[in-house]
Amino acid sequence: MSDSVIRLQSAGADIIIKTRPFAEIFYWGPHLAHFSPQAVLSLDRPIANSRLDVDIPLTLMAEAGHGLFGSPGIEGHRQGLDGSPLFKTTDVSHRAQTLTITSEDAVAGLRLCSEIALDESGVLTVRHGLTNLRQQPWQVERLAVTLPVAGRARDVMAFHGRWTREFQPHRLRLDHDSYVLESRRGRSSHEHFPALIVGSEAFSEMRGDVWGVHLGWSGNHRLRAEVKTDGRRYLQAEALYLPGEVALGEGETLWTPHLYASYSAAGLNGMSQQFHRYLRQQIIRFPDKKPRPVHLNTWEGIYFNHSPAYIMRMAEEAASLGVERFIIDDGWFKGRNDDRAGLGDWYLDEAKYPQGLTPVIDRVKALGMEFGIWVEPEMINPDSDLYRAHPDWVLAMPGYPQHAARNQLVLDLSNPDVFSYLVERMSWLLGEHAIDYVKWDMNRELVQPGHQGRAAADAQTRCYYRLLETLRQRFPHIEFESCASGGGRIDYEVLKRCHRFWPSDNNDALERCTIQRGMSYFFPPEVMGAHIGPQQCHVTFRQHDIAFRGLTALFGHLGLELDPLNVSEAEREGYRRYAALYKQWRGLIHSGTQWRLDMPDATTQAQGIVSRDSGQALFMVSQLAMPDYTLMMPLRLAGLAPDAQYRLSLVDHPNLGLTGAGGHTMRKFPAWMTSEVTASGEWLMQAGIALPILDPESAILIGVERI
C-alpha cells in the first residue's frame, strides 16, 4: 500500500494519490501534520446492494468503463471501435511535489500521461496527455481533467456576464446532479469565465472550506460540478472540441489545457491569495521591473478622429497629468474611419499621418512617456484590400454565409499564408516604430470556424498563441495587453504571453466595483487594467464625481480613457491627483496581499491590500447604493500583525462634510478621522473601526501604518 500512495504537500494543502492499479485522488484538503500511507485504508469504500459487485473508483480520467455513470473524462473512438478505454498504471515518477503517472489501455491502444504538481503557493496544476499507439486514427470527442472534492463542498460559485458587464458572481446549492457552464464562442468569453468555486455551506470571503479551479485556455471550454448518486462530488474541466476537430494519428499526443486549482481553509481570500502568489512567482513576467506606468488611452477621447497635431497636444496635456504611457487606439491604419472598413490592411493611413507615426512617437517619448498602439490582427473587414484580394483567407465553412460582428470576419490563422502575412505586417509595425506597448483586441466570436472544410476552433486558439509567441520573441521589450471587447479573453494561458488584461469596455465606476472584484478572485491587481473615464460614462451615461472614479481605478493598473484637452480644469486636477495617489501606493498595491472583506450590508463593498510584512496597508470602502441601515457597521480589517500597534489615517474621501442641522451627511465624524487613534492589529481585525456614513456611489480610502 505505501508504495502506491503518494503525498504532495504545501504549507496549506495536501494531495494524497493512490497510483496503482489506477490513479485516484483520495484526499485534497488541509495540510496534514501527521500522515501515514496506511491511513488511506480508512477510506476503503463499502459496496452497496443493487449496484455493481465491485468498488467503482473516481480516477483521474474518470473512465465510464469502470461503471462510474457520471460525466466521463474521456470520450472518443477509432471508427466506432476502442471507445471505452480503461487505463492501468504502468509507470510512476515522483520528484519533490511533482508527480507523473503513465498508464495504458493495451486493448484500445492508448497511453495516458498525467502530470500533477503542487506548488509551494498551494496551487495544484494538472493536465493529461493522450497518445494514440495504433496506426488507425483515434477520434477525440472529449478529454477532461477531473478532481474530486469533499462531501462538504455543497455550495457552488461561478461567474456570468456579457459585454460591459463581465465577472458577475452567482451562487447555488448543489445537492444532486450537476452544474455545467460552457463557452462555444471561440474565446474564454464575457459570458462564462472558465472557473468554478465550490465550498462548505455559506462560505464567504473570510470563512469556510473552498476549492477553486480555473482552466487555462482561451478557446471553447466546459466546466462541471457534479454530485453522483452515491454522494461523491467532483469538478471537471476541459477544452470543448467541435465535431471531428481532433483526431490523433499514430504516435500523436493531445494535451489538455492546464487546470489550476486551489484549496483554502480560510474562505475565498485564502484561495485568491494562493492564486495570486502562484501567478506572481510562476507566470507573470514583465519585460522589466519598473513600476506599472499610468496609461492614457485615446479611444474614448477621439475614437476614429485622428489628427497628429491634436494627438500631440493630447500627449502634452497627458504628461502634465502624470501619465507615463500614451496609447493610440483604433483608427490609425488605412481606410479606418469607422468600424466598417480597414481591418486586415495593416498599413499606415497616410491621409491622417502624412509624416508617418514617427513624429507623434518622438513627441510622446520627448515628453517622457512610453508609446503604445492598438491592433486587432485576427480580424478582417469585408471592406478591405486584404479581403478583396483573399476572400478565401476567412475562417469559415465553405458554402455557408458568415455573420459579421462589428462589421468584421475572422482570419484563418491555420492558413500558413495568413499567419505569415500577419507576422510580416506586425513586424513592420513593431520593428519600424519605437513601440513599447500593444493593445491586442478581438472583437468577434467564432461562428462556424472552419479550415479547409473542417472545424478549426481549437487550432485557431493554438495558432493565436503561436502568433503572439512569435512576436514576443522578436520584440521582447514590448508589453502586450489582452483585450477582447473588454473581458472576453482572460485566462492563465494567455497571461503566459501577455502582461495586462482589459477587464471590460465599461469604465462606469459603479459597474467596475463588481467587475474588478469578480476578476480579483483569480488575478492580482497589477495585471488588471483600471481606467478613469470621463465624468459621464460613454457606455451607461451614468455620471460620477472624480473621487469615486479615481478611487475605483486605484486597486488595479491605473490609466485614463478620455481626451484631457476636452475637460474642465477641475477634472484635470482630479486626474492629476489620482495619478499621483496611484504612484504613491502602487508599490504596495502591486506586491501586497489582497483582502476582500465581508460586510453585513450588501450595499457596502470593502477591500484592502496589506504589505507582505504587515507593516503597511490600504483599505477602501465603497458605498454602492443606499445603505440598509442608518449607521455603517464597523469595518474589521484583515492581514495585520495581531501584536503590533497601528496608526489610522484618512487618505482620500469624496469631500465628506458635516451639516450640523440635519441633511444627508453626519453630525459627527468617527473619532479616528479627526484625531490620532492607534490600536493593535488584533483589535482592528476583531473589533474594527467605525465608518462614516457614505453617500451612494462614493468611496473612502483608509491608510494603516505600523508604529
C-alpha positions in Angstrom: 0.0 0.0 0.0 2.7 2.5 1.0 4.5 2.2 -2.4 1.4 3.1 -4.3 0.3 6.0 -2.1 2.0 9.4 -2.8 1.6 12.6 -0.9 2.1 16.1 -2.4 2.2 18.8 0.2 2.3 22.5 0.7 2.0 24.7 3.8 -1.7 25.0 3.4 -2.9 21.9 1.5 -2.1 18.2 0.8 -3.0 15.9 -2.1 -3.0 12.1 -1.4 -3.0 10.0 -4.5 -3.2 6.2 -4.9 -1.4 5.4 -8.1 -2.0 1.7 -8.6 -3.6 -0.2 -10.2 -5.0 3.2 -11.5 -4.6 6.8 -10.4 -7.2 8.1 -7.9 -7.1 11.1 -5.6 -8.1 10.0 -2.1 -7.6 13.4 -0.3 -7.4 17.0 -1.2 -7.7 19.3 1.8 -5.8 20.9 4.7 -2.2 20.2 5.2 -1.8 17.1 7.4 0.7 17.3 10.3 0.5 13.5 10.9 0.1 11.2 7.9 0.9 7.6 7.2 0.2 5.9 3.8 -1.6 3.1 5.6 -4.2 5.7 6.8 -5.9 5.6 3.4 -7.3 2.2 4.4 -9.8 4.1 6.5 -11.4 5.3 3.2 -11.8 1.8 1.8 -15.3 2.0 0.4 -18.2 -0.4 1.1 -20.1 -1.9 -1.8 -23.8 -1.2 -1.9 -26.6 -3.6 -2.9 -28.3 -3.1 -6.2 -25.2 -1.8 -7.8 -22.0 -3.3 -9.4 -20.4 -6.0 -7.2 -17.1 -4.2 -7.2 -15.9 -0.8 -5.9 -16.1 1.9 -8.6 -13.1 4.3 -8.5 -13.3 8.0 -9.4 -10.0 8.0 -11.2 -8.0 11.0 -12.7 -9.5 10.1 -16.1 -13.0 9.2 -14.7 -13.4 6.4 -17.3 -17.0 5.4 -18.0 -15.8 1.8 -18.5 -15.4 1.4 -14.7 -19.1 1.9 -14.3 -18.8 5.4 -13.0 -22.1 6.6 -14.5 -21.1 10.2 -14.2 -19.5 12.5 -16.7 -16.5 10.6 -18.1 -13.2 12.3 -18.6 -12.6 10.7 -22.0 -14.8 10.0 -25.0 -13.8 9.0 -28.5 -13.4 6.1 -30.8 -11.4 4.5 -33.7 -14.0 4.3 -36.5 -16.5 3.1 -33.8 -14.0 0.9 -32.0 -11.9 1.3 -28.9 -14.5 3.7 -27.5 -14.5 2.6 -23.8 -10.8 2.8 -22.6 -9.7 1.8 -19.1 -6.2 2.9 -18.1 -3.9 0.9 -15.9 -0.8 2.5 -14.3 2.5 1.4 -15.9 4.9 3.9 -14.5 5.1 6.5 -11.7 7.7 9.3 -11.4 7.7 11.2 -8.2 10.1 14.1 -7.6 9.5 16.6 -4.7 6.0 18.0 -5.2 5.6 16.8 -8.8 4.1 13.5 -9.9 3.9 12.0 -13.4 1.7 8.9 -13.8 1.8 6.9 -17.1 -1.0 4.5 -17.8 -2.1 2.4 -20.8 -5.0 0.6 -22.3 -3.5 -2.2 -24.4 -6.9 -3.2 -25.8 -7.7 0.3 -27.0 -4.1 1.2 -28.0 -4.0 4.4 -25.9 -1.5 5.8 -23.5 -2.2 8.4 -20.9 0.3 10.7 -19.2 -1.0 12.6 -16.1 1.1 15.5 -14.8 0.3 16.7 -11.3 2.2 19.3 -9.3 1.5 21.1 -6.0 3.3 24.5 -5.9 4.6 26.0 -2.7 1.9 28.6 -3.0 -0.7 25.8 -2.6 -1.9 25.9 -6.2 -2.3 22.4 -7.8 -1.8 22.1 -11.6 -3.0 19.1 -13.5 -3.0 18.1 -17.2 -3.4 14.9 -19.2 -1.6 13.9 -22.4 -3.4 11.2 -24.6 -1.3 9.3 -27.1 -2.6 7.0 -29.9 -0.5 3.8 -30.1 -2.2 2.4 -33.2 -2.0 3.1 -36.9 -5.6 4.0 -37.3 -6.5 7.5 -36.0 -8.4 7.8 -32.7 -11.1 10.5 -32.8 -11.1 12.6 -29.6 -14.5 13.9 -28.6 -13.7 14.8 -25.0 -10.6 14.9 -22.8 -11.1 16.4 -19.4 -9.3 16.8 -16.0 -11.4 15.5 -13.1 -10.7 16.4 -9.4 -12.7 15.0 -6.5 -13.8 17.4 -3.7 -15.0 16.7 -0.2 -18.6 15.9 0.6 -19.0 19.2 2.4 -18.5 21.1 -0.8 -22.2 21.8 -1.3 -22.2 25.4 -2.4 -21.2 26.5 -5.9 -20.0 29.9 -7.0 -19.4 30.8 -10.7 -19.4 33.8 -12.9 -21.7 35.0 -15.6 -21.6 38.2 -17.7 -21.9 39.9 -21.0 -20.2 42.7 -22.9 -19.7 45.6 -20.5 -20.8 43.5 -17.5 -18.2 40.8 -17.0 -17.3 38.7 -13.9 -20.7 38.8 -12.3 -20.8 36.2 -9.4 -23.7 33.9 -8.7 -24.2 31.1 -6.2 -26.3 27.9 -6.0 -26.7 24.9 -3.7 -25.7 21.6 -5.4 -27.1 18.6 -3.6 -27.9 16.5 -6.7 -27.0 16.2 -10.4 -24.6 18.7 -11.9 -24.0 22.4 -12.8 -22.3 23.0 -16.2 -21.0 26.1 -17.8 -19.5 26.2 -21.3 -18.4 28.6 -23.9 -18.7 27.9 -27.6 -17.7 31.4 -28.7 -14.0 30.7 -29.6 -12.6 32.5 -26.6 -12.8 32.3 -22.8 -15.8 34.8 -23.2 -17.6 37.5 -21.4 -20.4 35.1 -20.5 -18.6 32.2 -18.9 -15.2 32.9 -17.4 -13.6 29.4 -17.2 -13.6 28.9 -13.4 -15.7 27.2 -10.7 -15.6 27.5 -7.0 -17.2 25.0 -4.6 -17.1 25.1 -0.8 -18.7 24.4 2.5 -22.1 25.8 3.2 -22.3 29.6 3.2 -18.5 30.0 2.6 -17.5 33.6 2.5 -14.5 35.9 1.9 -13.1 35.1 5.3 -14.6 31.8 6.3 -15.2 28.2 5.0 -13.5 25.4 3.1 -13.2 26.4 -0.6 -11.9 24.6 -3.7 -11.5 26.8 -6.8 -10.4 25.7 -10.3 -9.5 27.7 -13.4 -9.0 26.2 -16.8 -6.0 27.9 -18.5 -7.5 28.0 -22.0 -8.6 30.8 -24.3 -11.0 28.9 -26.5 -14.1 26.8 -26.2 -14.4 25.1 -22.9 -16.7 23.2 -20.5 -16.6 23.1 -16.7 -18.8 21.0 -14.4 -19.5 20.5 -10.8 -21.3 17.2 -10.2 -22.8 15.2 -7.3 -23.0 11.4 -8.1 -26.0 9.5 -6.8 -23.6 7.9 -4.2 -22.8 11.4 -2.9 -19.3 11.7 -4.2 -18.5 15.2 -5.7 -16.1 16.3 -8.3 -15.0 19.2 -10.5 -14.3 18.7 -14.2 -12.8 21.0 -16.8 -11.9 20.6 -20.5 -11.4 22.2 -23.8 -14.6 21.8 -25.8 -14.0 20.2 -29.2 -16.3 20.6 -32.2 -17.3 17.5 -34.1 -14.3 16.0 -36.0 -12.0 18.6 -34.7 -9.3 16.4 -33.2 -8.1 13.1 -34.5 -4.8 11.5 -33.2 -2.6 9.8 -35.7 -0.2 7.1 -34.7 2.2 8.4 -32.1 0.4 11.8 -31.8 -0.4 13.3 -28.4 -3.1 15.6 -27.3 -2.6 17.6 -24.1 -5.4 19.0 -22.1 -5.0 22.6 -21.0 -3.6 23.0 -17.5 -6.2 23.0 -14.8 -5.2 25.3 -11.9 -6.7 24.5 -8.5 -6.6 25.9 -5.0 -7.9 24.6 -1.7 -8.3 27.1 1.2 -9.5 26.6 4.7 -9.8 30.4 5.1 -12.5 31.2 2.6 -12.3 32.9 -0.7 -9.4 35.2 0.3 -7.2 32.2 1.0 -8.0 30.7 -2.4 -7.3 34.0 -4.2 -4.1 34.7 -2.3 -2.7 31.4 -3.4 -3.6 32.0 -7.0 -2.1 35.5 -6.8 1.2 34.1 -5.3 1.3 31.4 -7.9 0.9 33.9 -10.8 3.5 36.3 -9.4 6.0 33.5 -8.9 5.3 31.3 -12.0 3.5 33.1 -14.8 3.6 36.9 -14.7 6.8 38.1 -16.5 7.1 41.8 -17.3 9.8 42.8 -19.7 11.4 44.9 -16.9 10.9 45.5 -13.2 9.8 49.1 -13.4 6.5 50.2 -11.7 3.3 49.7 -13.7 3.0 53.0 -15.6 0.0 55.3 -15.7 -1.8 54.9 -19.0 -3.7 57.2 -21.2 -5.7 55.5 -24.0 -7.2 57.7 -26.7 -10.3 55.6 -27.6 -13.0 57.4 -25.6 -11.2 60.7 -26.2 -11.1 60.8 -30.1 -12.4 57.4 -31.4 -11.5 57.3 -35.1 -10.9 61.0 -35.4 -7.1 61.0 -35.7 -5.1 64.2 -36.2 -1.4 64.0 -35.4 -1.2 67.7 -34.3 -4.2 67.2 -31.9 -2.9 63.9 -30.6 0.5 65.5 -29.8 -1.4 68.2 -27.9 -3.2 65.4 -26.0 0.1 63.9 -25.2 1.4 67.1 -23.8 -1.6 67.5 -21.5 -1.4 63.8 -20.6 2.2 64.2 -19.5 1.3 67.2 -17.3 -1.3 65.0 -15.6 1.3 62.4 -14.6 0.7 59.9 -17.5 3.6 57.6 -18.2 2.4 55.6 -21.2 0.4 57.1 -24.1 -1.6 54.7 -26.3 -3.2 55.4 -29.7 -6.2 53.2 -30.2 -8.2 52.1 -33.3 -8.2 54.4 -36.3 -4.5 54.8 -37.3 -4.4 52.4 -40.3 -5.5 52.6 -43.9 -9.2 53.1 -44.6 -10.1 53.1 -40.9 -12.5 56.0 -40.4 -15.2 53.9 -38.6 -15.6 50.2 -37.7 -16.9 49.2 -41.2 -13.6 49.0 -43.1 -9.9 48.6 -43.0 -9.3 45.6 -40.7 -6.6 43.5 -42.3 -4.9 46.3 -44.1 -2.1 46.9 -41.5 -0.6 49.9 -43.4 -0.5 53.4 -42.1 -3.3 55.8 -43.1 -1.1 58.4 -44.9 -4.0 60.8 -45.2 -4.2 61.0 -41.4 -0.5 60.6 -40.8 1.3 62.2 -43.8 4.6 62.3 -42.0 4.1 58.8 -40.5 3.8 57.8 -36.9 7.3 58.7 -36.0 6.8 62.4 -35.3 4.0 61.5 -32.9 6.0 58.8 -31.2 9.0 61.1 -31.0 6.9 63.8 -29.3 5.4 61.2 -26.8 8.9 60.0 -26.0 10.3 63.5 -25.6 7.6 64.1 -23.0 9.0 61.2 -21.0 6.2 58.8 -21.8 6.2 55.3 -23.4 4.2 54.8 -26.6 1.6 52.2 -27.3 -0.7 51.2 -30.2 -3.9 49.2 -30.8 -4.2 46.3 -33.2 -6.7 43.5 -34.0 -4.6 41.1 -36.1 -7.1 38.1 -36.1 -9.9 40.1 -37.8 -10.8 41.3 -41.3 -13.4 43.7 -42.7 -15.1 42.6 -46.0 -14.4 46.2 -47.0 -10.6 45.9 -47.1 -8.0 45.4 -49.7 -7.0 42.2 -48.0 -10.4 40.7 -48.2 -10.8 41.7 -51.8 -7.5 40.0 -52.7 -8.0 37.0 -50.4 -11.6 36.2 -49.6 -10.5 32.6 -49.1 -8.5 33.6 -46.0 -11.6 33.8 -43.8 -12.2 31.3 -41.1 -15.4 29.7 -42.3 -17.2 26.6 -43.6 -17.5 26.6 -47.4 -21.0 27.1 -48.7 -22.4 28.8 -45.7 -22.8 32.6 -45.1 -20.7 34.2 -42.4 -22.4 36.6 -39.9 -20.4 39.7 -39.4 -20.0 41.2 -36.0 -18.8 44.8 -35.7 -18.7 44.5 -39.5 -15.9 42.0 -39.4 -15.0 38.4 -40.0 -12.1 36.3 -38.7 -8.9 35.3 -40.5 -8.0 31.7 -40.6 -4.7 31.5 -38.6 -4.2 27.9 -39.6 -3.6 29.0 -43.1 0.2 29.4 -43.4 -0.2 32.4 -45.8 -2.4 34.2 -43.3 0.0 33.5 -40.5 3.0 34.7 -42.5 1.1 37.9 -43.6 0.3 38.8 -40.0 3.8 38.2 -38.8 5.2 40.4 -41.6 2.8 43.3 -41.0 3.1 43.2 -37.2 6.9 43.0 -37.6 6.8 46.1 -39.8 4.7 48.0 -37.2 6.7 46.9 -34.2 10.1 46.8 -35.8 9.9 50.1 -37.8 8.5 52.1 -34.9 9.6 52.8 -31.3 6.6 51.0 -29.8 6.6 49.9 -26.2 3.1 48.5 -25.8 0.5 46.8 -27.8 -3.2 46.6 -27.0 -4.3 43.4 -28.8 -8.1 43.3 -29.4 -10.5 40.6 -30.5 -14.0 41.9 -31.2 -15.7 39.0 -32.8 -16.7 35.5 -31.7 -16.2 32.4 -33.9 -19.2 31.2 -35.8 -18.7 28.0 -37.9 -15.0 28.2 -37.6 -13.5 26.1 -40.4 -10.2 25.4 -42.1 -10.4 23.5 -45.4 -13.9 22.4 -44.5 -13.1 21.0 -41.1 -13.8 22.5 -37.7 -10.8 24.6 -36.5 -11.7 26.5 -33.3 -9.1 24.6 -31.3 -6.5 25.2 -34.0 -7.4 28.8 -34.1 -6.7 29.3 -30.4 -3.4 27.4 -30.7 -2.3 29.5 -33.7 -3.2 32.7 -31.8 -0.8 31.6 -29.1 1.9 30.8 -31.7 1.4 34.2 -33.4 1.8 36.1 -30.1 4.8 34.0 -29.1 6.4 34.7 -32.4 6.0 38.4 -32.0 7.2 38.4 -28.3 10.3 36.5 -29.3 11.1 39.1 -32.0 10.2 42.1 -29.7 10.9 41.0 -26.1 10.8 44.6 -24.8 7.2 45.2 -25.8 4.3 44.6 -23.4 1.1 43.2 -24.7 -2.5 43.7 -23.4 -5.2 41.1 -24.0 -8.5 42.7 -24.9 -11.5 41.1 -26.5 -14.2 43.7 -26.5 -13.1 44.1 -22.9 -13.0 40.9 -20.8 -13.7 38.3 -23.5 -10.2 36.6 -23.4 -8.8 36.5 -19.9 -7.2 33.3 -18.5 -3.8 32.0 -17.2 -2.7 30.6 -20.6 -2.9 33.9 -22.4 -1.3 35.5 -19.3 1.8 33.5 -20.1 2.0 35.5 -23.3 0.8 39.0 -22.3 1.2 41.4 -19.4 -2.2 43.1 -18.8 -5.9 42.4 -19.3 -8.7 44.9 -20.2 -11.5 43.6 -17.9 -14.3 45.5 -19.5 -15.1 48.2 -22.1 -17.3 49.7 -19.4 -15.5 52.4 -17.4 -18.6 53.2 -15.2 -17.1 53.2 -11.7 -20.2 51.6 -10.1 -20.2 48.7 -12.6 -16.4 48.4 -12.2 -16.8 47.8 -8.5 -18.4 44.4 -9.3 -16.3 43.6 -12.4 -13.0 44.2 -10.8 -14.0 42.4 -7.6 -15.0 39.4 -9.7 -11.7 39.4 -11.6 -9.8 39.7 -8.3 -10.7 36.2 -7.3 -8.2 34.8 -9.8 -5.9 37.7 -10.8 -3.8 40.2 -8.8 -4.2 44.0 -9.3 -1.0 44.6 -11.4 -2.5 42.8 -14.5 -5.9 44.4 -14.3 -6.4 47.5 -16.4 -8.5 50.0 -14.5 -9.1 53.4 -16.1 -10.6 56.6 -15.0 -13.1 57.6 -17.7 -14.9 60.9 -18.3 -17.4 62.2 -15.9 -20.3 60.8 -17.9 -19.6 57.2 -18.8 -19.8 56.5 -22.6 -21.4 53.1 -22.0 -24.0 53.7 -19.3 -24.3 57.5 -19.5 -24.2 57.4 -15.7 -22.2 60.3 -14.1 -19.8 60.0 -11.1 -17.5 62.5 -9.5 -13.8 62.2 -9.9 -13.2 60.9 -6.4 -15.4 57.8 -7.0 -13.9 57.2 -10.4 -10.3 57.7 -9.2 -10.6 55.5 -6.1 -12.3 52.7 -8.1 -9.4 52.6 -10.5 -6.8 52.7 -7.9 -6.7 49.0 -7.0 -5.5 47.9 -10.4 -3.2 49.1 -13.2 -4.4 52.7 -13.4 -5.0 54.7 -16.5 -7.1 57.4 -18.1 -9.6 56.9 -21.0 -10.5 60.3 -22.3 -9.4 63.4 -24.1 -7.6 65.5 -21.5 -8.0 68.6 -23.6 -11.8 68.5 -23.6 -12.5 68.6 -19.8 -12.6 71.2 -17.1 -9.6 72.3 -15.1 -11.3 70.8 -12.0 -11.4 67.4 -13.8 -7.8 67.7 -14.9 -6.8 68.4 -11.3 -8.6 65.3 -10.3 -6.8 63.2 -12.8 -3.5 64.7 -11.6 -4.4 63.9 -8.0 -5.3 60.2 -8.6 -2.4 59.6 -10.9 -0.1 60.9 -8.1 -2.0 58.9 -5.5 -1.6 55.7 -7.6 2.1 56.3 -7.9 2.4 56.8 -4.2 0.7 53.5 -3.4 1.3 51.2 -6.5 4.3 49.5 -4.9 2.1 48.2 -2.2 -0.9 47.6 -4.4 1.1 45.5 -6.9 3.1 43.4 -4.4 0.9 43.2 -1.2 -1.7 40.6 -0.2 -5.2 41.5 -1.3 -8.2 41.1 1.0 -11.9 41.3 0.2 -13.8 41.9 3.5 -17.2 40.5 4.4 -19.7 43.3 5.2 -23.1 42.9 6.9 -24.7 45.3 4.5 -24.6 44.1 0.9 -24.6 47.7 -0.4 -21.2 48.3 1.1 -18.1 46.8 -0.5 -14.7 46.7 1.3 -11.3 45.6 0.2 -7.7 46.1 1.2 -4.0 45.5 0.3 -1.6 44.6 3.1 2.2 44.6 2.7 4.0 41.3 3.0 5.5 42.3 6.3 2.1 43.6 7.6 3.7 47.0 8.2 1.5 49.0 5.9 -2.0 48.6 4.5 -4.6 50.4 2.4 -8.3 49.7 2.7 -11.1 51.1 0.5 -14.8 51.2 1.4 -17.2 51.7 -1.5 -20.9 52.5 -1.0 -22.7 51.0 -4.0 -26.2 52.1 -3.1 -28.3 53.5 -0.3 -27.2 51.6 2.9 -29.7 49.3 4.6 -29.0 50.8 8.0 -28.7 54.3 9.3 -25.2 53.6 10.6 -22.4 51.8 8.8 -21.2 48.7 10.6 -17.6 48.7 11.9 -15.0 47.7 9.3 -13.0 44.7 10.6 -9.6 44.9 8.9 -7.5 41.8 7.9 -3.9 40.7 7.4 -2.4 42.8 10.2 0.1 41.6 12.8 -2.1 41.0 16.0 0.6 42.1 18.4 1.6 45.3 16.5 0.3 48.8 17.1 -1.1 50.7 14.1 -2.0 54.3 13.3 -5.0 55.1 11.1 -5.4 57.8 8.6 -8.0 59.0 6.1 -6.1 59.0 2.8 -8.8 60.1 0.4 -12.6 60.8 0.6 -15.4 62.5 -1.5 -15.4 65.8 0.3 -17.2 64.4 3.3 -18.9 67.2 5.3 -20.9 67.9 8.4 -24.3 69.6 8.3 -24.9 70.2 12.0 -28.6 70.7 11.4 -29.8 67.7 9.5 -29.2 66.9 5.9 -27.8 63.9 4.1 -24.5 63.5 5.9 -23.3 63.4 9.5 -23.4 65.5 12.7 -20.2 63.9 13.9 -17.3 62.0 12.3 -15.8 58.9 13.8 -13.1 59.8 16.2 -10.2 58.3 14.2 -11.0 60.7 11.3 -10.5 63.8 13.4 -7.8 62.8 15.9 -4.9 60.4 16.1 -6.1 56.9 17.0 -3.8 53.9 17.5 -4.8 50.3 18.2 -3.4 46.8 18.0 -3.7 44.7 14.9 -5.8 42.3 16.9 -8.3 45.0 17.9 -8.5 46.3 14.3 -9.2 42.8 13.0 -11.6 41.6 15.7 -13.4 44.8 16.7 -12.7 47.1 13.8 -13.2 50.8 13.1 -16.3 52.9 12.9 -17.1 54.2 9.4 -18.6 57.5 8.3 -22.0 57.5 6.7 -21.3 57.4 2.9 -23.5 58.6 0.1 -24.4 56.1 -2.6 -21.7 55.7 -5.3 -18.9 57.1 -3.2 -15.8 55.7 -1.5 -13.1 56.4 1.1 -9.5 55.3 1.3 -8.0 54.4 4.7 -4.3 54.1 5.4 -2.9 51.8 8.2 0.7 52.0 9.3 2.5 50.1 11.9 4.1 52.3 14.6 
